[in-house]
Amino acid sequence: MFLDEVAHRGTAWTRKTVLISQNGLRVECEIRAQMNAHDNDTHRPLVTLLILELNELSQHEKQVETDQLQRDGIVGWKHAEEFFAELELQNQLILNAAGEGIYGVNTQGQATFVNRAAQEMLGWTLEDLVGNVIHDIIHHHHTDGSVHHAHDCPIYKSFRFEKVMRVDDDVFWKKDGKPIQVEYVSTPIYNQKVLAGAVIVFRDVTERKINEKRLIDAMNEVADLRDRLEQENAYLQLEITKERAHQDVIGRSLSIQQLHAKIDLVAPTSAPVLITGETGTGKSIVANAIHKNSLRKGRPLIRFKSGSISRTAIEAELFGRSENAATGEKPQMISGAIELAHGGTLYIENVCELPLEIQNKLLGVLQDGRFKRIGDTQFKNLDVRIIAASTSNVEREVSAGRFSEELFLALNVFPVSCIPLRNRKDDIPDLVTHLLSVACERLNRHVPKVTERTMRMLTEYAWPGNVKELRNVIERAAIVSRGEKLIVELGSATGPRAHIAKTVRTEHEMQLEIRANIVSALKETLGKVSGKNGAAALLGVEPTTLYSRIKKLEIEKREWQQLDGEP
């Protein structure tokens, strides 16, 4: 059969042949045969046989196969090594191309890799971080200086409790010692289902946080500004309803010229001003003139009256208050006079009547340039000019311990004294003309003529109430004058005493004048002190001031009460 296959195919091989050696051993062999050229004599084919023992063949093939496997293994290993190196390079390129910072840590907290974005954001190099406990390098403290312990770190918790941790507001520390605000996600990673550590992906949100804070601050500032403007508007509307008689310093006397010169000097500055003078001498008019000629004229002039109300009420009206702050609800912020005057001028009337505690608090505001509302925990910066006024002798109040010497020194940077009307009678004609014009315009009346006799009577009167009293007299005269001439009623000031009025009076005489004038006002108003038609309004003073003077001068009811038979 084998020879037939050789004859048919020209070649053949088989391993199914068993030969018997001379010593009788059976030997398994492989026989390979090939047909050669024919024998010319016999014309029969020649067959070449190659007989190999299978054992020897097996060892040979095994060696060949082993060598081939080794060669294939080396080549395969190189291919695998190249593949994984390329894969690692691709992964590294992907990590380094990412805009977020990415780093890995093992279960001991040591950094295992850090991408380029993380290095650039933090300033640390691979040598600084890889193999080291990264928490101690970039995550060790809070911004308030307190230590950030590892057991409180969300990154440690992510692989300690095997859960994803998301943090929106934290800080990492750069190599230069400065923090950056970050948000990050820490995700546990596994190797063959065994926890290997965590991968942290973070973003630098410093600029975004700054912008968010600016936006919040701006919104709060807009809200505060809106509230303040609403309160300013309410305040200004109240001022308008008061219908102040005049806004300017009227007169041509030497003392008024000197006063104008002082106003021109101090107005462009931000220096505090202390205005002194008797009641009705025009201290508020001077304050208004200083403000109108200052760089702050675009902002309001806020007036604060130091009355006989409680210390708590005065403090709240001056500094403002924060309500409902203790309940956890959003507090209602109520601005005080000092906050309403921010950027402008605060005019404090009767500053000596401020309680000492508030005087000291006001001094602190002047020195520090900031204030705090009652009930609030936050200080607010303040830019305000202070103009204070007093009818009292401030130095005497300081000596008596009723006024802070430090506050006096802080306010008395530029003192201005308002001269009593009796000492500048040359200004009375100008004042009468101005006040009469204003009163008639408001009352929609024709302006009556002021006769020489009436003007002389007005000029010779002592005017213990000064310009305020003159204003009230002129307004009353404008009401009662029905003809072409102005009819003036001076009450107890008319008659011989008015004509022989001395230029200078003693303090006792002045007190008598003031007392008599108050009694006349009480007679005219039938004892009514406050209100629109009360004696206080008639005299141009606050009701609390008039009550205080009535008590101080010991004016009794029988002095002003009309008796039977009296007109």
Buried (B, 14 or more C-beta within 10 A) or exposed (E): EBEEBBEEEEEBBEEEBEEEEEEEEEEBBBBBBBBEEEEEEEEEBEBEEEEBEBEEBEEEEEEEEEEEEEEEEEEEEEEEEEEEEEEEEEEEEEBEEBEBBBBBBBBEBBBBBBBBBBBEBBBBEBEBBBEBBBBEBBBBEEEEEEEBEBEEBBBBBBBBEEEEBEBEEBBBBBEEEEBBBBBBBBBBBEEEEEBBBBBBBBBBBBEEBEEEEEEEEEEEEEEBEEBBEEBBEEBBEEBEEEEEBBEEBBBEBEBBEEBBEBBEEBBEBBBBBBBBBBBBBBBBBBBBBBBBBBEBBEBBBBBBBBBEEEEEEBBBBBBBBBBEBEEEEEBEBBBBBBBBBBBBBBBBBBBBBBBEEBBEBBBBBBEEEEBBBBBBEEEBEBEBBBBBBBBBEBEEBBEEEBBBEBBBEBBBBBEBBBBBBBEBBEBBBBBBBBBBBBBBEEEEBEBBEBBEEBBEBBBBBBBBBBBBBBBBBBBBBBEEBEEEEBBBEBBEBEEEBBEEBEEEBEEEEBBBBBBBBBBBBBBBBEBBBBEEEBBBBBBBBBBBBBBBBBEEBEBEEEEBEEEEEEE
